[in-house]
Amino acid sequence: MITLQKEICSSKHAAFLTLNEMRQKCTKSEEISFTDEIILKLSELDRNTKAEKAYEIIKQTDGEKVIIFTEYRASQSFLQSYLYERGIISVPFNGQFSKSKREWMKQLFKEKAQVLIATESGSEGINLQFCHHVINYDLPWNPMKLEQRIGRVHRLGQEHDVNIYNLAIKHTIEDHILELLNVKIGVFEKVVGELDDILTFKMSI
């Protein structure tokens, strides 16, 4: 249920996959009816306020490169289509890609596309210092994952201030995740040191 709550905050496309799996496992007629009702309500949604906000941020950059991090491939596909309909060219980046395809996507992002839409697994091992805007479309539970995302652009060779945008929907599980992340970061900094110092140290390696 926690996963489903997070998926619904991301996109109805991500939630559909989990709901369909749940429906297949239902054995009682009332469980099937309840799941069908949720699927129907989701299908009737015609807006995604997080996608709208992401688009607004991208437009404000005046054509500069932007990385969007999402936790779900279904949301990745949705965002690529959503941005394309609004004249924004993007490329996907995820852990299922081969090494050569990952390099190709990185090159396309650098030379052709304005936006790279990456999943968590796809963000490992890439250096993108030519970009300095990061949108955390979905928030992870672990603050170190946020630090790792930022580390893709905030490293040696970066010539600009890095702008980070964390998106969370009010009065949902994302509100709770955001609060938890702040608490965890506070504890982390008390034990290890300021997060900026950690980023600086990682840049000097």
N, C-alpha and C positions, 0 to 999 in steps of 0.2 A: 504493500500500500504506500510505503514511503517512496518507492521508485515511481509508482504511478503518479503520486502528487507532484514529484519533481518533473516528470515528463509532461504533465498537463501544463505546468508553468513554462515549459520550453516550447512545445507546439503540439497541436492536436494530432499531428502525423506521428510523433513519437509515442503518444499515449495510445493511439489506435493499435499498435503492434502488441502492447502489453494487454490491452483489453481483449483483443481477439484470442490471445493465448489463455487468458482467464476464462473466457466464454467456453472454449473447448474443454476446459477442465471442470466446468460446472456440471453438477449431477441433478440438481433440483430445479424445477421449473421457475420458482421464484428467483433463484440466483441468475438464471438465464435472462429472465425478464428485466431484472435490475441492471445487468450488464448491458443489455440491448438498449435500455433507456439512456444510460450514460453515453453509449456510442452515438445514439441519435442526437443527443444534446450537443455533443462535440462536433458532429457533422454540420450542425446548424450555425456554428460559430463562423463568422465571416471577417473577423478582425484578430490580429495578433499584436497587442500593444508593445511587446518587447521588440518585435521585428520592426514596427513603426519607429520606435526609439532608436534602434540600431541604424536604420536608414537615415534618420535625422542627424545622428552623430556623423555618419559617413559624409553626408552632404556638407556639413560644417567644416570638414577638413579641406575643402576646395581641391579635391582630386588627389590628395596625398594617400599613401598606402595605409591600409587598415587590416588588422588581423582580428577575426572573430573566433572565439573559442566556444564550442558547444560540446555537450557530453553525449549527444545522440546523432547517429548518422541520418536518421529520418529528418531531424531538425536541420542538419547540414544541407540535405537535398532541398528541403523547403526554403531555406534562406537563400540558396543559390538561385532558385526559381523566382522567389519574391524580389530579389534585387535586380535580376535580369529584366523583369517586367517594368522596372523603374529606371532602366538605363544604366545600371551598375554592373560591370563585368567582374565576375569572381571566379576563383578556382577552388576546388575542394582539396583537402589534405587529410588523410587518415591512415591508421595503422595497417590497413589491408593493402595499401599500395606497395609495390616492389620498390627497391632502392632506386632503380632508374626512373620509375614513374614519379617518385617523390622529388627527385632532382629536377625532372621536367616540369612538375607543378611549381616548384620553387622558382624556376627560370621564367615560366609564364607569368607568375605573380610579379616578378621583378620588372619584366619588360612589357607586358600586355595588360594584365588585370589590375584593378584598383584594390580588390579585396581578396584575402585568402581566408577560407572558412575551414578551421582545423578542429578535429576531435582531440580528446585527451591523448590517446595513443599516438596520434599523428604528430603531436607537438614535440616528441622526443628527438633530440639530436639534430635540430635544425637551427641555423643561425640566420637571423633576418634583421641585421643592423640597419638595412636601408629603409626599414619601417619604424615608426615611432608612435603608432596609435594601436591600442589593444582594447577590444571589447570583450569582456567576460559575459557572454550571453547567458551561460549557465554557470552557477557557482558550485565548486566542489566543497566537500566537507573539510578537506585537509588544506590548511593555509599554505603548506609547502608546495602544493600543486599550483596555487596562484603564483607563488614565487618562481616556480619553474616556467610557467607561461610567460611571465614578465621577462625572465632570463633569456627568452628567445630573441628579444630585441634590445634589452638593457645589458649590453656587454661591450667589450672592446671594439671600437670602430663606430659606435653610436655617436652621432654628432649633434643630436637634439635632445631636449627633454622628452621623456617618454610619457605619453598621456594614457592613463588606465581608466576604463569605464566599467564599473560593475553594475549589472542590471539585475534587479530583484523586484518581484511583484509584491505589493503591500498585502498584508493579512493572509499570506500563504506560507507554505513551508520554507520558501526562499527568504522570507523575513527572519525566520528562525535560524537558517543557515548563516545569514549575514551577521546576526547577533553572535552566533557561536564562533564564527571566524574571528570577529573582533576580540572575543574573550581568549581564544586560543593564541592569537597573535600577541596579545598582552602578556600571557603566561610565557610564551616562547621568548619574547624580548627580555623578560625579567631573568630568565635562566641563561640565555645565550648572548643576547645583545640586541641592539637596534636592528630592525630588518634592513634598513638602508646600508648598515655596515656589512651585513651578510652579503648583500648584493654587490657591494664594492669589493669585498674579499673574493667573491666568485669571479668578478671581472678581472681580477689581477692574477688569477691562476694561469 
